[in-house]
Amino acid sequence: MAYSTKEEIRIAWNEISETELPSATITKAIQKADGDIDGFLDCKYTTPFSPVPSIINGISMDIALFYCKLWKDPRMVVDEDGKLEMNYKIALGKLEAIQDGKMNVPGVSQRQLCSSTRENHTPVFGEDGLLSAKLDEDLEDDIEDSR
């Protein structure tokens, strides 16, 4: 399940037409954006999200729209007011904040798969028990000769 839709991207881009931006390009941008989101958050949450929380939908839209405009014409990501690039950076900032635990995805429980701790762990140092190994006499001679 995609985190945003082609229709949402078209609306966000002021109703851009199919001829101006093919659906395949939008689908690819959404998949890339959703992959970015899952990559950031898979450590804290079970991904993919289903149902899609509104914060994830918004992040997906901002990142996918950025990719669409970047792929259509790289000059488009530098718009007059800088809003597109700013929204992209804000979306990445939200992902980093969620990943770092400074922000949560409302209504979704976290998982603790990627955190590790050394609490209640005592490292063991020392010599391993002797192994009973018998070397071939020729191998022993070869070892002694090489020294």
Secondary structure, DSSP 8 states (H G I E B T S, - for coil): --SS-HHHHHHHTTS--TTTS-HHHHHHHHHHHHHHHHHHHTTTS-SS-SS--HHHHHHHHHHHHHHHHHHH-GGGGS-TT-HHHHHHHHHHHHHHHHHTTSS--TT-----SS----TT-----S----------HHHHHHHHHH-
